[in-house]
Amino acid sequence: MAIERKQFSRDFKIKVVLAYDSGVSAAELARQFEVHPNVIYNWSKEYHKDPDKAFTSSVSSSSFSSDAAERRIAELERMLGRMALENDFLKKALTSAKDILAKGKPGSTKP
């Protein structure tokens, strides 16, 4: 499975860069926002090169991020379905095991 890169909004990047410029360390910001410190350094360089054009892309990032979000939602829904089935199975198995133990009869544990 391919690793998907996180997509951050322009406002988020500017917020992080301004916090970095105010004196907060890149390491602290990296922990707080779950971003690698090198990413913060790169954002800062890009922002200081041209603040008006920084973090803009010719590709529509909103359509890309919505496609990625839809794929992620579909993946999570599939995972939720599998976990619900597993949960139901385990509940039935637990009930069956409790019944067998309550009878006090050693033997087969098949329901």
N, CA, C and O of each residue as an XYZ file, in Angstrom:
444
protein
N       0.842     -1.165      0.000
C       0.000      0.000      0.000
C       0.894      1.236      0.000
O       1.862      1.307      0.757
N       0.570      2.200     -0.843
C       1.364      3.418     -0.954
C       1.094      4.322      0.245
O      -0.028      4.406      0.745
N       2.137      4.985      0.684
C       1.998      5.928      1.788
C       1.488      7.242      1.220
O       2.049      7.776      0.264
N       0.432      7.753      1.808
C      -0.168      8.989      1.335
C       0.394     10.158      2.131
O       0.468     10.105      3.358
N       0.789     11.216      1.424
C       1.314     12.400      2.090
C       0.183     13.209      2.689
O      -0.920     13.265      2.145
N       0.471     13.830      3.809
C      -0.510     14.709      4.424
C      -0.596     15.988      3.604
O       0.411     16.478      3.091
N      -1.789     16.517      3.487
C      -2.018     17.774      2.791
C      -2.399     18.824      3.829
O      -3.307     18.618      4.633
N      -1.695     19.948      3.800
C      -1.966     21.015      4.742
C      -2.436     22.249      3.989
O      -1.965     22.538      2.889
N      -3.363     22.967      4.590
C      -3.877     24.176      3.956
C      -2.832     25.286      4.024
O      -1.902     25.249      4.830
N      -3.015     26.263      3.158
C      -2.106     27.417      3.125
C      -2.148     28.139      4.470
O      -1.109     28.542      4.991
N      -3.344     28.303      5.033
C      -3.486     28.986      6.320
C      -2.744     28.254      7.437
O      -2.117     28.879      8.292
N      -2.822     26.940      7.419
C      -2.123     26.144      8.431
C      -0.615     26.354      8.323
O       0.064     26.556      9.330
N      -0.097     26.304      7.095
C       1.342     26.470      6.886
C       1.808     27.851      7.345
O       2.850     27.985      7.986
N       1.023     28.873      7.007
C       1.386     30.229      7.419
C       1.362     30.347      8.937
O       2.234     30.987      9.524
N       0.375     29.736      9.571
C       0.286     29.753     11.032
C       1.542     29.134     11.653
O       2.100     29.677     12.607
N       1.977     28.004     11.110
C       3.171     27.328     11.638
C       4.409     28.181     11.404
O       5.244     28.315     12.298
N       4.538     28.761     10.209
C       5.705     29.597      9.893
C       5.749     30.824     10.796
O       6.817     31.184     11.292
N       4.619     31.465     11.015
C       4.592     32.643     11.881
C       4.948     32.277     13.323
O       5.619     33.043     14.015
N       4.501     31.117     13.766
C       4.879     30.657     15.113
C       6.380     30.395     15.179
O       7.033     30.710     16.173
N       6.914     29.819     14.116
C       8.368     29.561     14.047
C       9.138     30.882     14.066
O      10.159     31.001     14.743
N       8.643     31.870     13.321
C       9.309     33.174     13.267
C       9.220     33.920     14.593
O      10.070     34.758     14.894
N       8.203     33.623     15.378
C       8.046     34.309     16.665
C       8.995     33.768     17.731
O       9.081     34.321     18.828
N       9.707     32.689     17.411
C      10.698     32.186     18.348
C      10.446     30.788     18.872
O      11.279     30.246     19.599
N       9.330     30.198     18.525
C       9.063     28.819     18.946
C       9.954     27.898     18.117
O      10.072     28.066     16.903
N      10.571     26.940     18.767
C      11.505     26.063     18.055
C      10.769     25.149     17.073
O       9.604     24.800     17.264
N      11.485     24.781     16.028
C      10.916     23.889     15.019
C      10.595     22.524     15.643
O       9.607     21.892     15.271
N      11.402     22.084     16.562
C      11.167     20.794     17.213
C       9.865     20.816     18.012
O       9.088     19.862     17.981
N       9.641     21.914     18.723
C       8.419     22.030     19.511
C       7.190     22.094     18.603
O       6.178     21.448     18.874
N       7.284     22.871     17.533
C       6.173     22.956     16.586
C       5.930     21.611     15.909
O       4.787     21.224     15.664
N       7.014     20.906     15.611
C       6.892     19.593     14.967
C       6.116     18.630     15.859
O       5.265     17.882     15.378
N       6.405     18.648     17.143
C       5.667     17.786     18.077
C       4.207     18.215     18.188
O       3.299     17.385     18.209
N       4.004     19.515     18.258
C       2.655     20.034     18.440
C       1.764     19.754     17.233
O       0.606     19.368     17.392
N       2.301     19.946     16.024
C       1.493     19.816     14.818
C       1.739     18.522     14.053
O       1.168     18.322     12.981
N       2.581     17.639     14.589
C       2.888     16.352     13.979
C       3.412     16.516     12.552
O       2.927     15.895     11.606
N       4.417     17.374     12.441
C       5.084     17.651     11.170
C       6.579     17.551     11.431
O       7.046     17.936     12.503
N       7.327     17.043     10.476
C       8.772     16.934     10.639
C       9.391     18.335     10.659
O       8.957     19.208      9.909
N      10.398     18.558     11.507
C      11.034     19.882     11.564
C      11.563     20.367     10.208
O      11.523     21.563      9.919
N      12.057     19.444      9.378
C      12.547     19.852      8.059
C      11.440     20.459      7.204
O      11.689     21.357      6.400
N      10.221     19.967      7.381
C       9.086     20.519      6.645
C       8.866     21.972      7.072
O       8.596     22.837      6.239
N       8.983     22.228      8.361
C       8.813     23.594      8.869
C       9.894     24.507      8.297
O       9.602     25.637      7.905
N      11.143     24.028      8.244
C      12.225     24.836      7.658
C      11.919     25.153      6.198
O      12.103     26.286      5.755
N      11.451     24.156      5.449
C      11.140     24.364      4.030
C       9.978     25.345      3.861
O      10.015     26.213      2.990
N       8.950     25.202      4.695
C       7.832     26.133      4.624
C       8.303     27.553      4.902
O       7.888     28.498      4.232
N       9.174     27.692      5.893
C       9.678     29.015      6.252
C      10.454     29.630      5.089
O      10.269     30.806      4.774
N      11.321     28.845      4.451
C      12.077     29.345      3.295
C      11.137     29.785      2.183
O      11.307     30.859      1.606
N      10.145     28.949      1.883
C       9.212     29.262      0.810
C       8.410     30.524      1.140
O       8.179     31.365      0.271
N       7.994     30.645      2.383
C       7.199     31.801      2.781
C       8.020     33.085      2.694
O       7.514     34.105      2.225
N       9.263     33.056      3.133
C      10.094     34.261      3.134
C      10.579     34.629      1.734
O      10.938     35.780      1.484
N      10.590     33.673      0.833
C      10.973     33.961     -0.549
C       9.931     34.861     -1.208
O      10.285     35.843     -1.861
N       8.644     34.533     -1.041
C       7.554     35.335     -1.606
C       6.272     35.025     -0.836
O       5.557     34.081     -1.173
N       5.981     35.819      0.198
C       4.828     35.524      1.058
C       3.487     35.474      0.315
O       2.608     34.696      0.686
N       3.321     36.298     -0.731
C       2.040     36.331     -1.432
C       1.796     35.077     -2.256
O       0.658     34.624     -2.382
N       2.865     34.512     -2.819
C       2.717     33.337     -3.679
C       3.060     32.027     -2.965
O       2.973     30.951     -3.557
N       3.442     32.123     -1.714
C       3.842     30.924     -0.971
C       2.660     29.986     -0.785
O       1.541     30.416     -0.508
N       2.928     28.719     -0.942
C       1.978     27.630     -0.687
C       0.778     27.640     -1.636
O      -0.282     27.114     -1.298
N       0.935     28.221     -2.793
C      -0.120     28.118     -3.795
C       0.346     27.126     -4.840
O       1.538     27.010     -5.123
N      -0.604     26.422     -5.401
C      -0.278     25.395     -6.373
C      -1.134     25.592     -7.606
O      -2.269     26.058     -7.512
N      -0.592     25.240     -8.768
C      -1.377     25.352     -9.994
C      -2.442     24.264    -10.061
O      -3.463     24.434    -10.727
N      -2.207     23.141     -9.369
C      -3.188     22.059     -9.305
C      -4.192     22.401     -8.218
O      -3.818     22.880     -7.147
N      -5.444     22.159     -8.488
C      -6.478     22.445     -7.500
C      -6.311     21.504     -6.322
O      -6.624     20.317     -6.411
N      -5.818     22.041     -5.226
C      -5.566     21.198     -4.059
C      -6.864     20.770     -3.403
O      -6.910     19.721     -2.760
N      -7.929     21.564     -3.551
C      -9.185     21.191     -2.917
C      -9.779     19.945     -3.570
O     -10.322     19.086     -2.876
N      -9.683     19.835     -4.908
C     -10.211     18.644     -5.557
C      -9.356     17.430     -5.236
O      -9.877     16.327     -5.070
N      -8.030     17.628     -5.148
C      -7.148     16.522     -4.795
C      -7.416     16.059     -3.375
O      -7.523     14.860     -3.121
N      -7.524     16.995     -2.456
C      -7.726     16.604     -1.068
C      -9.105     15.973     -0.862
O      -9.268     15.099     -0.011
N     -10.110     16.423     -1.651
C     -11.426     15.801     -1.495
C     -11.405     14.366     -2.020
O     -12.059     13.493     -1.450
N     -10.658     14.111     -3.103
C     -10.525     12.739     -3.599
C      -9.827     11.869     -2.566
O     -10.243     10.740     -2.307
N      -8.766     12.401     -1.981
C      -8.038     11.653     -0.957
C      -8.928     11.414      0.258
O      -8.890     10.342      0.862
N      -9.722     12.411      0.608
C     -10.621     12.263      1.755
C     -11.683     11.207      1.479
O     -12.015     10.413      2.359
N     -12.214     11.195      0.266
C     -13.214     10.184     -0.082
C     -12.629      8.782     -0.034
O     -13.280      7.853      0.444
N     -11.397      8.622     -0.529
C     -10.746      7.304     -0.457
C     -10.532      6.892      0.987
O     -10.739      5.731      1.342
N     -10.123      7.829      1.815
C      -9.880      7.544      3.228
C     -11.183      7.154      3.927
O     -11.208      6.218      4.726
N     -12.257      7.872      3.623
C     -13.558      7.559      4.217
C     -14.004      6.164      3.815
O     -14.491      5.402      4.650
N     -13.840      5.822      2.534
C     -14.229      4.484      2.066
C     -13.403      3.415      2.776
O     -13.932      2.377      3.173
N     -12.117      3.669      2.933
C     -11.241      2.711      3.623
C     -11.689      2.533      5.079
O     -11.748      1.410      5.580
N     -12.000      3.632      5.746
C     -12.434      3.559      7.142
C     -13.785      2.866      7.278
O     -14.009      2.143      8.248
N     -14.692      3.075      6.319
C     -15.979      2.391      6.361
C     -15.813      0.881      6.200
O     -16.489      0.103      6.873
N     -14.909      0.469      5.304
C     -14.640     -0.975      5.151
C     -14.066     -1.544      6.446
O     -14.453     -2.628      6.883
N     -13.137     -0.799      7.055
C     -12.522     -1.255      8.299
C     -13.576     -1.353      9.401
O     -13.565     -2.303     10.185
N     -14.477     -0.387      9.466
C     -15.534     -0.393     10.468
C     -16.446     -1.604     10.286
O     -16.843     -2.232     11.267
N     -16.780     -1.934      9.039
C     -17.601     -3.101      8.767
C     -16.935     -4.390      9.222
O     -17.572     -5.243      9.841
N     -15.639     -4.529      8.910
C     -14.906     -5.727      9.340
C     -14.863     -5.826     10.859
O     -15.033     -6.908     11.421
N     -14.637     -4.700     11.517
C     -14.541     -4.722     12.978
C     -15.894     -5.021     13.613
O     -15.954     -5.678     14.653
N     -16.985     -4.547     13.002
C     -18.320     -4.846     13.520
C     -18.600     -6.343     13.421
O     -19.134     -6.939     14.357
N     -18.239     -6.953     12.287
C     -18.429     -8.402     12.138
C     -17.597     -9.167     13.164
O     -18.075    -10.119     13.780
N     -16.364     -8.746     13.338
C     -15.485     -9.408     14.303
C     -16.037     -9.249     15.718
O     -15.998    -10.194     16.505
N     -16.547     -8.072     16.044
C     -17.112     -7.811     17.357
C     -18.316     -8.711     17.618
O     -18.435     -9.292     18.697
N     -19.208     -8.829     16.635
C     -20.377     -9.707     16.779
C     -19.952    -11.159     16.991
O     -20.508    -11.861     17.837
N     -18.964    -11.600     16.217
C     -18.466    -12.974     16.351
C     -17.914    -13.207     17.756
O     -18.204    -14.224     18.385
N     -17.122    -12.262     18.236
C     -16.514    -12.429     19.557
C     -17.560    -12.390     20.671
O     -17.423    -13.106     21.663
N     -18.595    -11.576     20.529
C     -19.668    -11.546     21.523
C     -20.368    -12.899     21.595
O     -20.646    -13.404     22.683
N     -20.653    -13.485     20.425
C     -21.319    -14.798     20.393
C     -20.414    -15.873     20.981
O     -20.883    -16.752     21.704
N     -19.127    -15.808     20.678
C     -18.188    -16.785     21.218
C     -18.085    -16.669     22.733
O     -18.006    -17.678     23.434
N     -18.087    -15.433     23.239
C     -18.022    -15.218     24.678
C     -19.273    -15.741     25.370
O     -19.182    -16.369     26.425
N     -20.426    -15.490     24.791
C     -21.681    -15.989     25.349
C     -21.683    -17.512     25.378
O     -22.089    -18.126     26.364
N     -21.226    -18.110     24.284
C     -21.170    -19.563     24.205
C     -20.206    -20.119     25.250
O     -20.503    -21.125     25.895
N     -19.068    -19.480     25.417
C     -18.085    -19.948     26.400
C     -18.630    -19.814     27.808
O     -18.406    -20.689     28.644
N     -19.342    -18.730     28.082
C     -19.936    -18.553     29.419
C     -20.969    -19.638     29.693
O     -21.034    -20.157     30.807
N     -21.780    -19.990     28.691
C     -22.784    -21.043     28.859
C     -22.129    -22.382     29.170
O     -22.586    -23.119     30.043
N     -21.067    -22.688     28.458
C     -20.367    -23.951     28.672
C     -19.758    -23.993     30.065
O     -19.853    -25.013     30.748
N     -19.138    -22.912     30.493
C     -18.527    -22.875     31.814
C     -19.587    -22.892     32.925
O     -19.358    -23.454     33.996
N     -20.735    -22.280     32.669
C     -21.792    -22.273     33.674
C     -22.351    -23.676     33.904
O     -22.752    -24.011     35.019
N     -22.377    -24.489     32.860
C     -22.882    -25.869     32.989
C     -21.920    -26.723     33.795
O     -22.315    -27.720     34.399
N     -20.654    -26.322     33.800
C     -19.674    -27.056     34.587
C     -19.288    -28.377     34.015
O     -18.685    -29.191     34.714
N     -19.614    -28.635     32.750
C     -19.295    -29.885     32.119
C     -18.039    -29.721     31.271
O     -18.007    -28.927     30.331
N     -17.008    -30.483     31.617
C     -15.830    -30.439     30.750
C     -16.135    -31.179     29.456
O     -16.944    -32.107     29.430
N     -15.507    -30.773     28.437
C     -15.739    -31.454     27.171
C     -15.576    -30.499     26.014
O     -14.771    -29.568     26.061
N     -16.345    -30.740     24.983
C     -16.238    -29.965     23.780
C     -16.649    -28.515     24.009
O     -17.625    -28.239     24.707
N     -15.911    -27.609     23.425
C     -16.243    -26.197     23.535
C     -16.937    -25.690     22.292
O     -17.128    -24.486     22.125
N     -17.322    -26.627     21.401
C     -18.017    -26.216     20.190
C     -19.454    -25.857     20.535
O     -20.079    -26.543     21.345
N     -19.995    -24.794     19.940
C     -21.370    -24.374     20.250
C     -22.404    -25.315     19.670
O     -23.603    -25.098     19.844
